[in-house]
Amino acid sequence: MIIKSAKDEIQNYLVDASNTKGFCEAVYIPENVDEVIEVLKEANSKKLSVTVSGNRTGLTGACVPKGGIVLSTEKLNRFLDLDIKEKSLLLEPGILLSDLKNEVESKDLFYPPDPTELNCFIGGTIATNASGARTFKYGPTRNYVEELEIVLPEGELIHLKRSENIADGFNLTLTTDSYKKIELTLPDYEMPKTKNASGYYCKRNMDAVDLFIGSEGTLGVITKIGLKLLFKPKNIISCVVFFNSENDALNFLTEVRDESYRTRSENRINSIDATALEFFDHNALEFLLADYPNIPGSAQAAIWFEQEYEGEEDLYLELWLSLINKHNGNEEDVWIALDEKEKRSLKQFRHAISENVNEYISRNNFRKLGTDVAVPDEKFITFYYSTKKLVESEQIDYVTYGHFGNSHIHLNMLPKTDEEFEKGQKLYKQICLSAIRSGGTFSAEHGVGKNKTDLLIEMYGMENIDKMKALKKKLDPNYILGVGNIFKST
């Protein structure tokens, strides 16, 4: 095990991609599960707080310590077993998502979850139930986790396989490898029906595996992961469409979304069925112009979509072009990928906006003010316009983009002064509260971390927060793990 305590050695462990900053006594870097158990047993005996750290690409401060020690998973980075026939992968949490994708795709297999930041650790994506553009078709990380090995805060080891441990209503029993039984009462709150990554995933008759997915390093340390894979899609259309009217772009997106839902529910073939459906407003396009000077000057919005297909490509292109023309898309300026290199280039175009925003906030030393809200589909367009109007009323620069197929908006404010940042914080809260009141969520994919705990109270109420705390207390009696994540105290 590697232990670091010198100030210059631990600085990188004290900040995440949102520019949230912290402090700690030391960083522990175990190389196997036995060393993880050793760290947690010692910390538990001393009642010393432990913050689990992956590759620190998160945006909520969850991996940023506020004292105690950091447990980094960077050396738990082995591929353990790839079963091509069963389409399954067993691995440790410190594997980069990019390396995972390269490994399975070289075998013509496919792991659908695709967070924008490919340098994240797979363990971090499970801790936050990460999603991404392909969530529109394939759903979040949760849908692909079949097995977890977890070290609980007292040092007990537990192995969970999907479908082998199901709650009886809201009562769940966990049995550790030493045969210790832990009786849990699951909170009975109702989660929003939108895409959501806020608080513990709890529902009647749920699978025990799902409790730990999205628990943000508060219930245990994940040391081994079993994933479900799919066959790699053979054919993909990838395209960016520009619109001279934002309203046209949103109408196009709405029709594509609804057509895709119908295709799936009715098992249609040779039909519109977007894998990804992403939006960029005019400000986002302006923000990207230096890197992409071929963005049309008249464009007020853009949509990036992908569709997998079998059969004749021309048939699908005709379907898409018909919708593009119907909604006044700029057919002459459409960017369409004709080979793998161009497909990667279009995906990088989507990722570039997030990278540019993160670079801006880091350069100006502000904490990120980017929404992660989602609302029900039927309320989405009204919510979108009201959100933009609210920020524009305060004359703060912003860019809007995101997973609009899932009615999920990333509006990032770009303050230039401390005064604008303070205004932005108030606007951010207003937007999140509006999403909650609309039946949605303040965090669709990034989680709660340390920066959004007050919003979780607004979403679920203190009575339900207390139920979450009671659940954690059963697994973590001394309250050492992930202190400050999801909720502030016991």
C-alpha positions as CSV (number, residue, x, y, z in Angstrom):
1,M,0.0,0.0,0.0
2,I,1.2,3.5,-0.8
3,I,0.6,6.3,1.7
4,K,1.1,9.9,0.8
5,S,1.0,12.8,3.3
6,A,3.5,15.4,2.0
7,K,1.6,18.5,0.9
8,D,3.0,18.5,-2.7
9,E,2.1,14.8,-3.1
10,I,-1.6,15.1,-2.2
11,Q,-2.7,18.4,-3.9
12,N,-4.2,16.6,-6.9
13,Y,-6.5,14.7,-4.5
14,L,-8.0,17.8,-3.1
15,V,-10.0,19.1,-6.0
16,D,-12.4,17.8,-8.6
17,A,-13.6,18.9,-12.1
18,S,-16.1,21.4,-10.6
19,N,-13.1,23.2,-8.9
20,T,-14.4,22.2,-5.4
21,K,-11.5,22.2,-3.1
22,G,-10.7,20.4,0.2
23,F,-8.1,19.1,2.6
24,C,-7.0,15.9,4.3
25,E,-4.3,14.3,6.5
26,A,-3.1,11.6,4.1
27,V,-3.9,9.6,0.9
28,Y,-4.0,5.8,1.1
29,I,-3.6,3.9,-2.1
30,P,-4.4,0.2,-1.6
31,E,-3.5,-2.3,-4.2
32,N,-5.9,-5.1,-3.3
33,V,-9.1,-5.8,-1.4
34,D,-7.2,-6.9,1.8
35,E,-5.6,-3.5,2.0
36,V,-8.9,-1.7,1.5
37,I,-10.3,-3.8,4.4
38,E,-7.2,-2.9,6.5
39,V,-7.7,0.9,5.8
40,L,-11.3,0.8,6.7
41,K,-10.9,-1.3,9.9
42,E,-8.3,1.1,11.2
43,A,-10.2,4.2,10.2
44,N,-13.4,2.8,11.8
45,S,-11.6,2.0,15.1
46,K,-10.3,5.6,15.2
47,K,-13.6,7.1,13.9
48,L,-11.5,8.7,11.2
49,S,-13.4,9.9,8.1
50,V,-12.6,8.3,4.8
51,T,-13.3,9.9,1.4
52,V,-13.2,7.5,-1.6
53,S,-11.5,9.0,-4.6
54,G,-11.5,7.8,-8.2
55,N,-10.0,9.9,-11.0
56,R,-11.7,13.1,-9.6
57,T,-13.7,13.9,-12.7
58,G,-16.9,14.5,-10.8
59,L,-18.8,17.8,-10.6
60,T,-20.3,17.8,-7.1
61,G,-17.4,17.6,-4.7
62,A,-18.1,14.0,-3.7
63,C,-14.5,12.9,-3.9
64,V,-13.1,16.0,-2.3
65,P,-12.2,15.4,1.4
66,K,-13.1,17.8,4.2
67,G,-10.6,16.3,6.6
68,G,-9.7,12.7,7.5
69,I,-8.0,10.5,4.8
70,V,-8.6,9.8,1.2
71,L,-8.8,6.2,-0.1
72,S,-7.8,6.3,-3.8
73,T,-8.8,3.4,-6.0
74,E,-6.2,4.1,-8.7
75,K,-4.2,0.9,-8.1
76,L,-7.3,-1.3,-8.2
77,N,-7.0,-1.3,-11.9
78,R,-7.0,-4.8,-13.3
79,F,-9.2,-6.5,-15.9
80,L,-10.1,-9.8,-14.3
81,D,-12.2,-11.7,-16.8
82,L,-13.8,-11.0,-20.2
83,D,-16.3,-13.7,-21.2
84,I,-17.1,-13.1,-24.9
85,K,-19.7,-15.8,-25.1
86,E,-21.6,-14.6,-22.0
87,K,-21.0,-10.9,-22.9
88,S,-19.7,-10.1,-19.4
89,L,-16.8,-8.4,-17.9
90,L,-15.3,-8.6,-14.4
91,L,-12.9,-5.8,-13.4
92,E,-11.7,-3.5,-10.6
93,P,-12.9,0.0,-10.1
94,G,-9.8,1.9,-11.1
95,I,-10.0,1.1,-14.8
96,L,-10.5,4.1,-17.0
97,L,-13.8,4.1,-18.9
98,S,-11.9,4.8,-22.1
99,D,-9.7,1.7,-21.5
100,L,-12.8,-0.4,-20.7
101,K,-14.5,0.7,-24.0
102,N,-11.3,0.0,-26.0
103,E,-11.0,-3.5,-24.4
104,V,-14.5,-4.7,-25.1
105,E,-14.9,-3.0,-28.5
106,S,-11.7,-4.8,-29.7
107,K,-13.8,-8.0,-29.2
108,D,-16.8,-6.6,-31.0
109,L,-18.6,-6.0,-27.7
110,F,-20.2,-2.9,-26.5
111,Y,-20.6,-1.1,-23.1
112,P,-23.4,1.5,-23.6
113,P,-22.9,4.0,-20.7
114,D,-20.9,7.0,-22.1
115,P,-20.4,9.9,-19.7
116,T,-18.8,12.8,-21.4
117,E,-15.6,12.4,-19.4
118,L,-14.0,9.2,-20.6
119,N,-11.1,9.6,-18.2
120,C,-13.4,8.7,-15.3
121,F,-12.9,5.5,-13.4
122,I,-15.5,2.8,-13.8
123,G,-16.0,2.7,-10.1
124,G,-16.8,6.4,-10.0
125,T,-19.5,5.9,-12.7
126,I,-21.1,3.2,-10.6
127,A,-20.9,5.4,-7.4
128,T,-22.8,8.1,-9.3
129,N,-24.9,5.9,-11.6
130,A,-23.4,7.9,-14.4
131,S,-25.1,8.3,-17.8
132,G,-24.4,10.2,-21.0
133,A,-25.7,10.7,-24.5
134,R,-26.6,7.1,-25.2
135,T,-28.8,7.0,-22.1
136,F,-31.6,8.2,-24.4
137,K,-31.8,4.6,-25.7
138,Y,-29.8,2.4,-23.3
139,G,-30.4,3.9,-19.9
140,P,-27.8,4.7,-17.2
141,T,-25.0,2.7,-15.7
142,R,-27.4,0.9,-13.3
143,N,-28.8,-1.2,-16.2
144,Y,-25.4,-2.9,-16.9
145,V,-24.1,-3.7,-13.3
146,E,-24.6,-7.4,-12.6
147,E,-22.2,-7.9,-9.7
148,L,-20.4,-6.0,-6.9
149,E,-17.8,-6.8,-4.3
150,I,-18.0,-4.2,-1.6
151,V,-16.0,-3.5,1.6
152,L,-18.4,-2.0,4.2
153,P,-17.3,0.8,6.5
154,E,-16.5,-1.6,9.4
155,G,-14.3,-3.7,7.1
156,E,-16.8,-6.4,6.4
157,L,-16.8,-7.8,2.8
158,I,-19.9,-8.4,0.9
159,H,-20.6,-9.9,-2.5
160,L,-23.8,-9.1,-4.4
161,K,-25.1,-10.6,-7.6
162,R,-28.2,-9.3,-9.4
163,S,-31.4,-11.1,-8.8
164,E,-29.9,-13.1,-5.8
165,N,-30.9,-10.7,-3.0
166,I,-34.3,-9.0,-3.4
167,A,-35.9,-6.8,-0.7
168,D,-39.1,-7.9,0.9
169,G,-41.1,-4.8,0.4
170,F,-38.9,-2.1,2.0
171,N,-37.0,-4.6,4.2
172,L,-33.6,-5.7,2.9
173,T,-31.2,-8.2,4.5
174,L,-27.5,-8.2,3.6
175,T,-25.2,-11.1,4.6
176,T,-21.5,-10.4,4.7
177,D,-18.8,-13.0,3.8
178,S,-18.4,-13.6,7.5
179,Y,-22.1,-14.4,7.8
180,K,-23.0,-11.2,9.6
181,K,-26.6,-10.2,8.8
182,I,-27.5,-6.6,8.4
183,E,-31.2,-5.7,8.5
184,L,-32.0,-2.6,6.6
185,T,-35.2,-0.6,6.3
186,L,-35.3,1.2,2.9
187,P,-36.8,4.7,2.7
188,D,-40.2,4.6,1.1
189,Y,-40.1,7.9,-0.8
190,E,-41.2,8.2,-4.4
191,M,-38.4,8.9,-6.8
192,P,-39.1,11.2,-9.8
193,K,-40.0,9.4,-13.0
194,T,-37.4,11.4,-14.9
195,K,-33.7,10.5,-15.3
196,N,-32.4,10.9,-11.7
197,A,-29.2,10.6,-9.7
198,S,-30.3,12.3,-6.4
199,G,-30.1,10.3,-3.2
200,Y,-30.2,6.6,-2.5
201,Y,-32.1,4.5,-5.0
202,C,-34.9,2.9,-3.0
203,K,-38.1,1.2,-4.0
204,R,-40.3,-1.7,-3.0
205,N,-38.9,-5.2,-3.7
206,M,-35.6,-3.8,-5.1
207,D,-32.4,-5.6,-5.9
208,A,-29.7,-5.2,-3.3
209,V,-27.2,-4.3,-6.0
210,D,-29.1,-1.2,-6.8
211,L,-28.7,0.3,-3.3
212,F,-25.0,0.7,-3.8
213,I,-25.2,2.1,-7.4
214,G,-25.4,5.9,-7.1
215,S,-24.6,5.9,-3.3
216,E,-21.7,8.2,-3.9
217,G,-19.1,6.5,-1.7
218,T,-21.2,6.6,1.5
219,L,-22.2,3.0,2.0
220,G,-19.1,1.0,1.0
221,V,-16.0,0.9,-1.1
222,I,-16.5,-1.0,-4.4
223,T,-13.6,-3.3,-5.1
224,K,-14.8,-5.5,-7.9
225,I,-17.5,-5.1,-10.6
226,G,-19.3,-7.4,-12.9
227,L,-20.8,-5.7,-16.0
228,K,-23.2,-6.8,-18.7
229,L,-22.1,-6.1,-22.3
230,L,-23.9,-6.1,-25.6
231,F,-22.8,-6.9,-29.1
232,K,-21.1,-3.9,-30.8
233,P,-23.5,-2.1,-33.2
234,K,-22.3,-2.7,-36.8
235,N,-23.8,0.5,-38.4
236,I,-24.3,3.9,-36.9
237,I,-25.4,7.2,-38.5
238,S,-23.9,10.2,-36.7
239,C,-25.0,13.7,-37.7
240,V,-25.0,17.3,-36.5
241,V,-27.9,19.5,-37.8
242,F,-28.0,23.2,-37.6
243,F,-31.1,25.4,-37.4
244,N,-31.7,29.1,-37.9
245,S,-34.4,29.0,-35.4
246,E,-34.2,27.6,-31.8
247,N,-37.9,26.8,-31.9
248,D,-37.4,24.7,-35.1
249,A,-34.6,22.8,-33.4
250,L,-36.7,22.0,-30.4
251,N,-39.7,20.9,-32.5
252,F,-37.4,18.6,-34.5
253,L,-36.0,17.2,-31.3
254,T,-39.5,16.6,-29.8
255,E,-40.7,14.8,-32.9
256,V,-37.5,12.6,-33.0
257,R,-37.9,11.8,-29.3
258,D,-41.5,10.8,-29.7
259,E,-40.9,8.8,-32.9
260,S,-38.0,6.9,-31.1
261,Y,-40.3,6.0,-28.2
262,R,-42.9,4.7,-30.6
263,T,-40.4,2.7,-32.6
264,R,-39.3,0.9,-29.4
265,S,-42.8,0.4,-27.9
266,E,-44.2,-0.9,-31.2
267,N,-41.0,-2.9,-32.2
268,R,-40.9,-1.1,-35.5
269,I,-38.2,-1.7,-38.1
270,N,-36.8,0.7,-40.6
271,S,-37.9,3.6,-38.4
272,I,-36.5,6.6,-36.6
273,D,-34.8,5.4,-33.3
274,A,-32.2,7.8,-32.0
275,T,-29.5,6.4,-29.8
276,A,-28.4,9.9,-28.7
277,L,-30.2,13.2,-29.1
278,E,-28.2,16.2,-27.9
279,F,-28.8,19.9,-28.1
280,F,-26.6,23.1,-28.3
281,D,-28.0,26.6,-28.1
282,H,-26.7,29.6,-29.9
283,N,-24.4,30.6,-27.0
284,A,-22.9,27.1,-26.9
285,L,-22.2,27.3,-30.7
286,E,-20.5,30.7,-30.2
287,F,-18.4,29.3,-27.4
288,L,-17.2,26.6,-29.8
289,L,-16.6,28.8,-32.8
290,A,-12.9,29.2,-32.2
291,D,-12.4,25.4,-32.3
292,Y,-15.0,24.8,-35.0
293,P,-14.9,27.8,-37.4
294,N,-17.1,25.9,-39.9
295,I,-20.2,26.3,-37.6
296,P,-22.7,28.2,-39.9
297,G,-22.9,31.9,-38.9
298,S,-26.7,31.8,-39.1
299,A,-27.1,28.9,-36.7
300,Q,-29.2,29.5,-33.6
301,A,-29.1,25.9,-32.4
302,A,-27.8,22.5,-33.3
303,I,-28.8,18.9,-32.7
304,W,-26.4,16.0,-32.7
305,F,-28.0,12.6,-33.1
306,E,-26.9,9.0,-33.7
307,Q,-28.9,6.0,-34.8
308,E,-27.9,2.4,-35.1
309,Y,-29.3,0.6,-38.1
310,E,-29.4,-2.6,-40.1
311,G,-30.0,-2.8,-43.8
312,E,-29.7,0.0,-46.3
313,E,-28.2,3.3,-45.0
314,D,-30.0,5.3,-47.6
315,L,-33.4,4.3,-46.2
316,Y,-32.5,5.8,-42.8
317,L,-30.9,8.9,-44.3
318,E,-34.1,9.6,-46.2
319,L,-36.1,9.3,-43.0
320,W,-33.9,11.7,-41.2
321,L,-33.6,14.2,-44.1
322,S,-37.3,14.3,-44.3
323,L,-37.6,15.3,-40.7
324,I,-34.7,17.8,-41.0
325,N,-36.5,19.5,-44.0
326,K,-39.9,19.4,-42.2
327,H,-38.4,21.4,-39.4
328,N,-36.3,23.8,-41.5
329,G,-32.9,22.4,-40.7
330,N,-30.0,23.6,-42.8
331,E,-29.7,20.6,-45.1
332,E,-26.7,22.1,-47.0
333,D,-24.8,22.5,-43.7
334,V,-25.4,19.2,-42.1
335,W,-22.3,17.4,-40.8
336,I,-22.6,13.7,-41.4
337,A,-20.0,11.2,-40.4
338,L,-19.1,8.8,-43.2
339,D,-16.4,6.7,-41.4
340,E,-15.1,5.9,-37.9
341,K,-12.8,8.9,-37.8
342,E,-15.6,11.3,-38.6
343,K,-17.8,9.7,-36.0
344,R,-15.2,10.2,-33.4
345,S,-14.8,13.8,-34.5
346,L,-18.6,14.5,-34.1
347,K,-18.6,13.0,-30.7
348,Q,-15.6,15.2,-29.8
349,F,-17.7,18.2,-30.9
350,R,-20.3,17.2,-28.4
351,H,-17.7,16.7,-25.6
352,A,-15.8,19.9,-26.5
353,I,-18.4,22.2,-25.0
354,S,-18.1,20.5,-21.6
355,E,-14.3,20.7,-21.7
356,N,-14.4,24.3,-22.7
357,V,-16.7,25.2,-19.8
358,N,-14.6,23.3,-17.3
359,E,-11.5,25.1,-18.6
360,Y,-13.2,28.5,-18.3
361,I,-14.3,28.0,-14.6
362,S,-10.8,26.6,-13.7
363,R,-9.1,29.5,-15.4
364,N,-11.3,32.0,-13.6
365,N,-11.1,30.1,-10.3
366,F,-14.9,29.8,-9.9
367,R,-16.8,26.8,-8.8
368,K,-18.9,25.4,-11.6
369,L,-22.4,26.7,-11.9
370,G,-23.9,24.2,-14.3
371,T,-27.4,22.8,-13.9
372,D,-28.0,19.0,-14.1
373,V,-31.8,19.3,-14.0
374,A,-34.4,17.1,-15.7
375,V,-38.1,17.5,-15.9
376,P,-41.0,15.4,-17.4
377,D,-41.0,15.5,-21.2
378,E,-44.4,17.3,-21.4
379,K,-43.0,20.2,-19.4
380,F,-39.6,20.4,-21.0
381,I,-39.9,23.2,-23.6
382,T,-41.7,25.5,-21.3
383,F,-39.2,24.8,-18.6
384,Y,-36.3,25.4,-21.0
385,Y,-37.5,28.8,-22.1
386,S,-38.3,30.0,-18.6
387,T,-34.9,28.9,-17.4
388,K,-33.1,30.8,-20.1
389,K,-35.2,33.9,-19.5
390,L,-34.4,33.8,-15.8
391,V,-30.6,33.9,-16.4
392,E,-30.8,36.5,-19.2
393,S,-32.7,38.8,-16.8
394,E,-29.6,39.0,-14.7
395,Q,-27.3,39.5,-17.7
396,I,-25.0,36.7,-16.9
397,D,-23.3,34.9,-19.7
398,Y,-24.3,31.3,-20.2
399,V,-24.3,28.3,-22.5
400,T,-26.9,25.6,-22.8
401,Y,-26.5,22.1,-24.0
402,G,-27.3,18.6,-22.9
403,H,-29.2,15.5,-23.2
404,F,-32.4,17.0,-24.4
405,G,-33.8,13.7,-25.6
406,N,-34.1,12.9,-21.8
407,S,-35.4,16.4,-21.1
408,H,-32.1,17.0,-19.2
409,I,-30.5,20.4,-19.4
410,H,-26.9,21.5,-18.7
411,L,-27.2,25.3,-18.5
412,N,-23.7,26.6,-17.5
413,M,-23.4,30.2,-16.2
414,L,-20.1,31.9,-17.0
415,P,-19.6,34.6,-14.3
416,K,-16.9,37.2,-14.9
417,T,-16.9,38.6,-11.4
418,D,-17.5,37.6,-7.8
419,E,-20.8,39.5,-7.9
420,E,-21.9,37.6,-10.9
421,F,-21.0,34.4,-9.3
422,E,-23.1,35.2,-6.2
423,K,-26.0,36.0,-8.5
424,G,-25.4,32.8,-10.4
425,Q,-25.6,30.8,-7.2
426,K,-29.1,32.2,-6.5
427,L,-30.2,31.6,-10.0
428,Y,-28.9,28.0,-9.9
429,K,-31.0,27.3,-6.8
430,Q,-34.1,28.8,-8.4
431,I,-33.7,26.7,-11.5
432,C,-33.2,23.5,-9.4
433,L,-36.3,24.3,-7.2
434,S,-38.3,24.9,-10.4
435,A,-37.3,21.5,-11.7
436,I,-38.3,19.8,-8.5
437,R,-41.6,21.6,-8.4
438,S,-42.2,20.4,-12.0
439,G,-41.9,16.7,-10.9
440,G,-38.3,16.4,-12.0
441,T,-34.9,16.4,-10.3
442,F,-32.0,18.8,-9.6
443,S,-29.5,16.1,-10.4
444,A,-30.1,13.8,-13.3
445,E,-26.6,12.3,-13.6
446,H,-24.0,14.0,-11.5
447,G,-25.2,13.1,-8.1
448,V,-25.6,15.2,-4.9
449,G,-22.0,15.1,-3.5
450,K,-21.2,17.8,-1.0
451,N,-22.4,20.8,-3.1
452,K,-26.1,19.9,-3.4
453,T,-27.2,18.5,0.0
454,D,-29.6,21.4,0.6
455,L,-31.4,20.6,-2.7
456,L,-31.9,17.0,-1.7
457,I,-33.8,18.3,1.4
458,E,-35.9,20.4,-0.9
459,M,-36.6,17.4,-3.1
460,Y,-37.5,14.8,-0.5
461,G,-38.0,16.7,2.8
462,M,-36.2,16.1,6.1
463,E,-38.3,13.1,7.1
464,N,-37.0,11.2,4.1
465,I,-33.5,12.5,4.6
466,D,-33.6,11.1,8.1
467,K,-34.6,7.7,6.7
468,M,-31.6,7.8,4.4
469,K,-29.3,8.7,7.3
470,A,-30.8,5.8,9.4
471,L,-30.1,3.4,6.5
472,K,-26.5,4.6,6.3
473,K,-26.1,4.3,10.1
474,K,-26.9,0.6,9.9
475,L,-24.0,0.1,7.4
476,D,-21.7,2.7,8.8
477,P,-22.3,3.0,12.6
478,N,-19.4,5.4,13.2
479,Y,-20.3,7.5,10.2
480,I,-16.8,7.5,8.7
481,L,-17.4,6.9,4.9
482,G,-18.1,9.7,2.5
483,V,-18.8,12.3,5.2
484,G,-20.7,15.2,3.8
485,N,-21.9,13.4,0.6
486,I,-25.6,13.3,0.0
487,F,-26.4,14.8,3.5
488,K,-24.3,16.8,5.8
489,S,-24.4,14.9,9.1
490,T,-25.9,12.1,11.1
